[in-house]
């Protein structure tokens, strides 16, 4: 058996060649045009010595050059190493070096970081826009299904990020399941691509799934809520994929625009979406939000609320086709012991979506994949009807005076307070209790920033060991490249002594 992730674009170029595949900054590309340009990118890479099996880094925002070069690298039989655009040169250079990239393809807006990173890694820098004038390769190279297609570098909460190796089978299957099975897309769907394409959620669920079905992808180079709503109106967008912070920002800006009536469905992932936000968004945008769950190591989609099972707010739905999601004892490191329905433990996953391992890190791979199950590091529970709920990250668990406090539960409650726009709950060291519950809040515009009032309100709605004893107001929450809240950065900020404290 032979396979290529490039087939996703190639087949749609064959089936719907004149259909608009991609819209970016007012420019439109048909499937025929995009596939021809991708093959020209492949030809340019071949001229520069890239061969099947090589790794090629790609540093670009959400622009057409990302898509052209992504599928061009794959068409040549090489593997893509996406580089987050928010990294500095030294961080990017680590990815280039560790992945053994033969070259880095860099879009012009990222050239300052790209040039320095390439210099540090000792590899050539290629202009992502320099594909014209190269006669396209005739087709794509087929690979073994287990060959590397993409290497995603995880966020690296401790130490350097690890390279998660995703195969052609992993990513073709995940795009197919998302496109046709979980919450089906249709050929006439117009998808708003706000999620970073260098991230697994944006790459698989937005781009690959849209192209798999032959839909139209509208790219936004950098997420802006006002512009996103304008694009929804202008292009009559029918589907949106985003992370919770995007939903919150869209809600904040909705009143400035005409009502949105075209959104058929939305999917939220990447982090937990507060139920209060989900309910407000569905009412404001006249749509349904299906919350899902996944990781870079699972291609990413593992479970999602699905039309066939019905959506249940506060859960991440059911496992997608061909994938098992179960709950296992979190205290056992060397084996998997599944727990009965209703008991909380570590979420474990097996199926066609589980990665091939961490690049050049067999020890980390053995720790992550045990008895054929991928250990997610997330705490969850599964109910009698098969709905999976994510309680929290194991590492984010707060132990206050010997009692477990899950930040997500506290965040869900605080999100309903009328003054709270966004909130992140963390644990900070405390001499008496071990850890104390701290809420970091972005207030709604014009709202009263009374910490004592929020604490008193939380005390009425949460058990005595759960409500925050401290509330800190900030202008914005620190976000990573994939728009996730960086709780480790919040802990650092709130535990670092200020100048006037020392």
C-alpha positions as CSV (number, residue, x, y, z in Angstrom):
1,X,0.0,0.0,0.0
2,X,1.2,3.5,-0.9
3,X,-0.2,6.8,0.2
4,X,0.5,10.6,0.3
5,X,-1.1,13.4,2.2
6,X,-0.6,15.5,-1.0
7,X,-3.5,13.4,-2.4
8,X,-5.9,15.6,-0.5
9,X,-5.2,18.6,-2.8
10,X,-4.5,16.5,-5.9
11,X,-7.8,14.7,-5.9
12,X,-9.9,17.8,-5.5
13,X,-7.9,19.4,-8.3
14,X,-9.0,16.5,-10.4
15,X,-12.6,16.4,-9.3
16,X,-13.4,20.1,-9.0
17,X,-10.6,21.9,-10.9
18,X,-12.4,25.2,-11.4
19,X,-13.8,25.4,-7.9
20,X,-12.4,28.1,-5.7
21,X,-10.0,26.4,-3.2
22,X,-8.6,29.3,-1.4
23,X,-9.2,33.0,-0.7
24,X,-6.7,35.2,0.9
25,X,-6.6,39.0,1.0
26,X,-9.0,39.2,-1.9
27,X,-7.1,36.9,-4.1
28,X,-8.8,33.7,-5.3
29,X,-7.2,30.4,-6.4
30,X,-9.0,27.5,-8.0
31,X,-8.0,23.9,-7.1
32,X,-6.3,23.6,-10.5
33,X,-4.2,26.7,-9.9
34,X,-3.3,25.8,-6.4
35,X,-2.2,22.3,-7.3
36,X,-0.2,23.5,-10.2
37,X,1.6,26.0,-8.0
38,X,2.2,23.4,-5.4
39,X,3.9,21.2,-8.0
40,X,6.0,24.2,-9.1
41,X,7.1,24.5,-5.4
42,X,8.1,20.9,-5.5
43,X,10.1,21.4,-8.7
44,X,12.0,24.3,-7.1
45,X,12.8,22.2,-4.0
46,X,14.0,19.3,-6.2
47,X,16.4,21.7,-8.0
48,X,17.8,22.7,-4.6
49,X,18.6,19.1,-3.7
50,X,15.6,18.1,-1.6
51,X,14.6,14.4,-2.0
52,X,11.9,12.0,-0.8
53,X,12.2,11.4,2.9
54,X,14.0,14.7,3.6
55,X,12.6,17.2,6.2
56,X,11.8,20.7,5.0
57,X,10.8,23.5,7.5
58,X,8.0,25.9,6.6
59,X,7.8,29.3,8.2
60,X,4.8,31.3,7.1
61,X,1.5,32.8,8.4
62,X,-1.9,32.0,7.1
63,X,-1.3,32.9,3.5
64,X,-1.5,31.2,0.1
65,X,2.3,30.6,0.2
66,X,1.8,28.3,3.2
67,X,-0.6,26.0,1.3
68,X,1.4,26.1,-1.9
69,X,4.7,25.1,-0.2
70,X,3.0,22.6,2.2
71,X,1.6,20.5,-0.5
72,X,4.7,21.1,-2.7
73,X,6.9,19.6,0.0
74,X,4.5,16.6,0.4
75,X,4.3,16.2,-3.4
76,X,8.1,15.8,-3.6
77,X,7.8,13.0,-1.0
78,X,9.5,15.1,1.7
79,X,8.1,15.8,5.2
80,X,6.9,19.2,6.4
81,X,8.2,20.8,9.6
82,X,5.9,23.7,10.5
83,X,7.7,26.5,12.4
84,X,5.4,28.7,14.6
85,X,5.6,32.3,13.4
86,X,5.8,33.7,17.0
87,X,9.1,32.1,17.8
88,X,12.3,34.0,18.0
89,X,15.3,33.1,15.9
90,X,17.0,30.9,18.5
91,X,13.7,29.0,19.2
92,X,13.2,28.5,15.5
93,X,16.8,27.4,15.0
94,X,16.3,24.6,17.6
95,X,13.4,23.2,15.5
96,X,15.5,23.4,12.3
97,X,18.4,21.7,13.9
98,X,16.6,19.0,15.8
99,X,14.4,18.1,12.9
100,X,17.5,17.9,10.6
101,X,15.7,20.1,8.1
102,X,17.4,20.3,4.7
103,X,16.1,23.8,4.1
104,X,13.6,26.3,5.5
105,X,11.0,27.8,3.2
106,X,10.2,31.3,4.6
107,X,7.4,33.7,3.7
108,X,8.6,37.3,3.3
109,X,6.9,38.7,6.5
110,X,9.0,36.2,8.6
111,X,12.3,36.7,6.9
112,X,14.1,38.5,9.8
113,X,13.6,35.4,12.0
114,X,14.0,33.0,9.2
115,X,17.3,34.3,8.0
116,X,18.9,34.2,11.5
117,X,17.4,30.8,12.3
118,X,18.7,29.4,9.0
119,X,22.1,30.9,9.7
120,X,22.2,29.4,13.2
121,X,21.1,26.0,11.9
122,X,23.5,26.1,8.9
123,X,20.9,25.4,6.2
124,X,19.6,27.4,3.2
125,X,16.7,29.8,3.4
126,X,14.3,29.7,0.4
127,X,11.8,32.4,-0.4
128,X,8.2,30.9,-0.1
129,X,7.1,33.1,-2.9
130,X,9.8,32.1,-5.4
131,X,7.9,29.3,-7.1
132,X,7.1,30.9,-10.5
133,X,9.1,29.9,-13.4
134,X,9.6,26.4,-12.3
135,X,8.0,23.7,-14.5
136,X,5.7,21.7,-12.2
137,X,6.5,18.1,-11.3
138,X,4.0,15.8,-13.1
139,X,2.4,14.4,-9.9
140,X,3.2,13.5,-6.3
141,X,5.5,10.9,-4.9
142,X,3.7,8.0,-3.1
143,X,5.1,7.0,0.3
144,X,4.5,4.1,2.7
145,X,1.5,5.0,5.0
146,X,3.8,4.9,8.0
147,X,6.3,7.3,6.6
148,X,6.6,10.8,8.1
149,X,4.4,13.4,6.6
150,X,4.6,16.2,9.2
151,X,6.6,16.8,12.3
152,X,4.8,19.0,14.8
153,X,6.8,20.5,17.6
154,X,4.9,20.5,20.9
155,X,4.8,23.6,23.1
156,X,7.5,22.5,25.5
157,X,6.0,23.2,28.9
158,X,9.2,21.8,30.4
159,X,12.5,22.1,28.5
160,X,12.8,22.1,24.8
161,X,9.8,21.2,22.6
162,X,9.6,17.6,21.3
163,X,8.9,16.8,17.6
164,X,5.7,14.7,17.3
165,X,6.0,12.5,14.1
166,X,2.7,12.3,12.2
167,X,2.4,9.8,9.3
168,X,0.6,10.1,6.0
169,X,-1.9,7.6,7.3
170,X,-2.5,9.6,10.5
171,X,-3.2,12.8,8.7
172,X,-5.1,11.5,5.7
173,X,-7.4,9.5,8.0
174,X,-7.9,12.4,10.4
175,X,-8.8,14.9,7.6
176,X,-11.2,12.3,6.1
177,X,-12.9,11.6,9.4
178,X,-13.3,15.3,10.1
179,X,-14.5,16.0,6.6
180,X,-17.0,13.2,6.1
181,X,-17.9,11.6,9.5
182,X,-17.7,13.6,12.7
183,X,-19.5,16.8,11.6
184,X,-19.5,16.6,7.8
185,X,-18.4,19.4,5.5
186,X,-19.9,19.8,2.1
187,X,-18.5,20.9,-1.2
188,X,-20.3,24.2,-1.0
189,X,-19.1,25.0,2.5
190,X,-16.9,28.1,2.9
191,X,-14.6,27.7,5.9
192,X,-13.0,30.6,7.7
193,X,-9.3,29.8,8.4
194,X,-8.3,31.8,11.4
195,X,-6.4,29.1,13.2
196,X,-2.6,29.1,12.6
197,X,-1.8,26.7,9.8
198,X,1.5,25.8,11.5
199,X,-0.6,24.3,14.3
200,X,-2.2,20.8,14.0
201,X,-5.8,22.1,14.6
202,X,-5.6,24.7,11.8
203,X,-3.7,22.4,9.5
204,X,-5.8,19.3,9.7
205,X,-9.2,20.4,10.7
206,X,-9.3,23.7,8.8
207,X,-7.1,23.3,5.7
208,X,-6.8,19.5,5.0
209,X,-10.4,18.7,5.9
210,X,-11.7,21.6,3.7
211,X,-9.6,20.5,0.7
212,X,-10.4,16.9,1.3
213,X,-14.1,17.6,0.6
214,X,-13.5,20.2,-2.1
215,X,-14.7,23.2,-0.1
216,X,-13.4,26.8,0.0
217,X,-10.9,28.0,2.6
218,X,-10.9,31.7,3.5
219,X,-7.6,32.5,5.1
220,X,-7.0,35.3,7.6
221,X,-3.2,35.9,7.9
222,X,-3.6,37.0,11.6
223,X,-6.7,36.7,13.6
224,X,-8.7,39.9,14.2
225,X,-12.2,39.6,15.4
226,X,-13.7,42.6,13.5
227,X,-12.0,41.5,10.3
228,X,-13.2,37.9,10.8
229,X,-16.8,39.0,11.1
230,X,-16.4,41.1,8.0
231,X,-15.0,38.1,6.1
232,X,-17.9,36.0,7.3
233,X,-20.3,38.5,5.8
234,X,-18.3,39.1,2.6
235,X,-17.6,35.5,1.7
236,X,-20.8,34.0,3.2
237,X,-18.8,31.7,5.5
238,X,-20.7,28.6,6.6
239,X,-18.2,26.9,9.0
240,X,-15.8,28.2,11.6
241,X,-13.1,26.4,13.6
242,X,-11.5,28.2,16.5
243,X,-10.1,28.1,20.0
244,X,-12.0,29.6,23.0
245,X,-10.2,32.9,23.0
246,X,-11.4,33.4,19.4
247,X,-15.0,32.8,20.4
248,X,-14.7,35.2,23.2
249,X,-13.2,38.0,21.0
250,X,-15.9,37.4,18.4
251,X,-18.6,37.8,21.0
252,X,-17.0,41.0,22.3
253,X,-17.1,42.5,18.8
254,X,-20.4,41.1,17.5
255,X,-22.5,44.2,18.5
256,X,-20.4,46.4,16.1
257,X,-21.6,44.4,13.1
258,X,-24.7,43.2,11.3
259,X,-26.1,39.9,12.6
260,X,-24.4,36.8,11.2
261,X,-26.8,34.4,9.5
262,X,-24.7,32.2,7.4
263,X,-22.8,30.0,9.9
264,X,-24.0,26.4,9.6
265,X,-21.7,25.0,12.3
266,X,-18.7,25.8,14.4
267,X,-16.1,23.6,16.1
268,X,-14.1,24.6,19.2
269,X,-10.9,22.9,20.3
270,X,-7.4,23.5,21.6
271,X,-8.7,24.3,25.2
272,X,-11.8,24.0,27.2
273,X,-14.6,26.4,26.1
274,X,-16.7,27.7,29.0
275,X,-20.3,26.6,28.7
276,X,-21.4,30.2,29.3
277,X,-19.4,31.4,26.3
278,X,-20.7,28.5,24.1
279,X,-24.3,29.4,24.9
280,X,-23.8,33.1,24.3
281,X,-22.0,32.4,21.0
282,X,-24.8,30.1,19.7
283,X,-27.4,32.7,20.5
284,X,-25.5,35.6,19.1
285,X,-24.4,33.9,15.8
286,X,-27.4,31.7,15.3
287,X,-25.3,28.5,15.0
288,X,-24.3,25.3,16.8
289,X,-20.9,25.0,18.4
290,X,-19.4,21.4,18.6
291,X,-16.6,21.2,21.1
292,X,-13.9,18.7,20.5
293,X,-10.7,17.4,21.9
294,X,-7.3,16.4,20.5
295,X,-3.6,16.9,20.7
296,X,-0.7,17.2,18.2
297,X,0.1,13.6,18.9
298,X,-3.4,12.5,17.8
299,X,-3.4,14.3,14.5
300,X,-5.3,16.1,16.3
301,X,-9.0,15.1,16.6
302,X,-9.7,12.3,19.0
303,X,-13.3,13.1,20.1
304,X,-15.9,15.8,19.3
305,X,-19.6,16.5,19.8
306,X,-21.2,15.0,16.7
307,X,-24.5,15.5,15.0
308,X,-25.3,11.8,15.1
309,X,-25.0,11.7,18.9
310,X,-26.2,15.2,19.7
311,X,-24.2,18.0,21.2
312,X,-23.8,18.2,25.0
313,X,-22.2,21.4,26.2
314,X,-19.4,21.0,28.7
315,X,-18.2,17.7,27.1
316,X,-16.0,16.9,24.1
317,X,-18.5,14.4,22.7
318,X,-17.7,11.0,21.4
319,X,-14.6,9.5,19.9
320,X,-14.3,9.9,16.2
321,X,-14.6,6.9,13.8
322,X,-11.9,4.4,14.3
323,X,-10.6,5.9,17.5
324,X,-11.0,4.7,21.1
325,X,-11.0,7.3,24.0
326,X,-11.0,5.8,27.5
327,X,-10.2,6.7,31.1
328,X,-7.3,5.0,32.9
329,X,-5.8,5.2,36.3
330,X,-3.6,8.2,36.4
331,X,-1.2,6.9,39.1
332,X,0.1,4.0,37.1
333,X,3.0,4.9,34.8
334,X,4.0,1.5,33.5
335,X,0.7,0.0,32.4
336,X,-2.8,1.0,31.4
337,X,-5.7,0.0,33.7
338,X,-9.0,1.3,32.4
339,X,-11.6,2.7,34.8
340,X,-15.3,2.1,34.9
341,X,-17.9,4.6,33.6
342,X,-18.2,7.7,35.8
343,X,-14.7,7.5,37.4
344,X,-12.2,10.2,36.7
345,X,-8.7,9.4,35.5
346,X,-6.2,10.1,32.7
347,X,-7.6,10.2,29.2
348,X,-6.0,7.6,26.9
349,X,-6.4,7.2,23.2
350,X,-5.7,4.6,20.6
351,X,-6.4,4.3,16.9
352,X,-5.3,5.5,13.4
353,X,-4.7,9.0,14.7
354,X,-2.0,8.2,17.3
355,X,1.4,9.5,16.2
356,X,4.5,7.4,15.4
357,X,6.5,8.8,18.3
358,X,8.7,11.7,19.3
359,X,11.6,12.4,16.8
360,X,14.8,10.9,18.2
361,X,13.4,10.5,21.7
362,X,12.5,6.9,22.3
363,X,12.4,7.4,26.1
364,X,9.7,10.1,25.8
365,X,7.8,7.9,23.3
366,X,7.8,4.9,25.6
367,X,6.5,7.0,28.4
368,X,3.7,8.5,26.2
369,X,2.5,5.2,24.5
370,X,1.9,2.4,26.9
371,X,0.2,-0.8,26.1
372,X,-0.8,0.7,22.7
373,X,-2.6,3.7,24.3
374,X,-1.4,7.3,24.1
375,X,-1.3,8.9,27.6
376,X,-2.6,12.4,27.1
377,X,-1.8,13.9,30.5
378,X,-5.3,15.2,30.8
379,X,-7.8,14.2,33.5
380,X,-11.3,13.3,32.2
381,X,-14.4,11.2,32.8
382,X,-16.7,9.3,30.5
383,X,-20.5,9.0,31.2
384,X,-22.9,6.1,30.6
385,X,-23.9,7.5,27.2
386,X,-20.3,7.7,26.0
387,X,-19.8,11.5,26.3
388,X,-16.2,12.4,27.3
389,X,-15.5,15.4,29.6
390,X,-12.1,16.9,30.1
391,X,-11.7,17.8,33.7
392,X,-8.2,19.4,33.4
393,X,-4.5,18.9,32.7
394,X,-2.8,16.6,35.3
395,X,-0.1,19.2,35.6
396,X,-2.6,22.0,36.2
397,X,-4.3,20.2,39.1
398,X,-4.2,22.3,42.3
399,X,-3.9,20.5,45.6
400,X,-5.1,22.9,48.3
401,X,-4.8,21.6,51.8
402,X,-4.9,18.0,50.5
403,X,-8.0,18.6,48.4
404,X,-8.0,18.4,44.6
405,X,-9.1,21.5,42.8
406,X,-9.5,21.4,39.0
407,X,-9.0,24.8,37.4
408,X,-11.5,24.2,34.6
409,X,-14.4,23.7,37.1
410,X,-13.5,27.1,38.8
411,X,-13.2,28.8,35.4
412,X,-16.6,27.5,34.3
413,X,-18.2,29.2,37.3
414,X,-16.2,32.4,37.1
415,X,-17.0,32.8,33.4
416,X,-20.6,33.4,34.3
417,X,-19.8,36.4,36.5
418,X,-21.0,39.6,34.7
419,X,-17.7,41.3,35.1
420,X,-15.5,38.5,33.8
421,X,-14.5,38.5,30.1
422,X,-11.8,35.9,30.2
423,X,-10.4,34.0,33.2
424,X,-7.6,31.5,33.9
425,X,-7.3,29.8,37.2
426,X,-3.9,28.6,38.5
427,X,-2.3,27.3,41.7
428,X,0.4,29.2,43.5
429,X,2.6,28.1,46.4
430,X,1.2,28.7,49.8
431,X,2.9,28.0,53.1
432,X,-0.2,26.9,54.9
433,X,-2.2,25.1,52.2
434,X,0.5,24.0,49.9
435,X,-1.2,25.7,47.0
436,X,-3.7,28.5,46.8
437,X,-6.4,29.0,44.1
438,X,-5.8,32.2,42.1
439,X,-8.0,33.6,39.4
440,X,-6.5,35.8,36.7
441,X,-9.2,37.9,35.1
442,X,-9.6,40.0,32.0
443,X,-12.6,42.2,32.8
444,X,-15.3,43.0,30.3
445,X,-15.1,46.6,29.0
446,X,-16.5,49.0,31.5
447,X,-17.0,46.3,34.2
448,X,-16.2,46.9,37.8
449,X,-12.9,45.4,38.8
450,X,-13.7,44.6,42.4
451,X,-11.7,41.5,43.4
452,X,-13.5,41.1,46.7
453,X,-16.9,41.1,45.0
454,X,-15.8,38.3,42.6
455,X,-14.3,36.3,45.5
456,X,-17.5,36.6,47.4
457,X,-19.6,35.6,44.4
458,X,-17.4,32.6,43.7
459,X,-17.7,31.5,47.4
460,X,-21.5,31.3,46.9
461,X,-21.1,29.1,43.9
462,X,-18.2,26.8,44.8
463,X,-17.2,24.5,47.6
464,X,-15.1,26.0,50.3
465,X,-11.8,24.5,49.1
466,X,-12.4,25.5,45.5
467,X,-13.2,29.2,45.3
468,X,-10.2,31.6,44.7
469,X,-8.8,33.5,47.6
470,X,-7.0,35.9,45.2
471,X,-8.1,37.6,42.0
472,X,-5.7,39.4,39.8
473,X,-6.8,41.7,36.9
474,X,-4.8,41.9,33.7
475,X,-5.3,43.6,30.4
476,X,-4.8,40.4,28.5
477,X,-3.9,36.8,29.1
478,X,-0.5,35.5,27.7
479,X,-1.2,33.4,24.7
480,X,1.0,30.8,22.9
481,X,1.3,30.5,19.1
482,X,-1.9,28.4,18.9
483,X,-3.9,31.0,21.0
484,X,-3.9,28.9,24.1
485,X,-3.5,30.6,27.5
486,X,0.0,30.0,28.9
487,X,-0.6,29.2,32.5
488,X,3.1,28.6,33.1
489,X,3.7,32.2,32.1
490,X,1.0,33.4,34.5
491,X,2.6,31.4,37.3
492,X,6.0,33.0,36.5
493,X,4.6,36.5,36.4
494,X,2.7,36.2,39.6
495,X,5.6,34.6,41.5
496,X,8.4,36.8,40.2
497,X,9.1,39.6,42.8
498,X,8.5,43.1,41.6
499,X,11.3,45.7,41.9
500,X,9.7,47.3,44.9
501,X,9.5,43.9,46.7
502,X,13.2,43.3,46.8
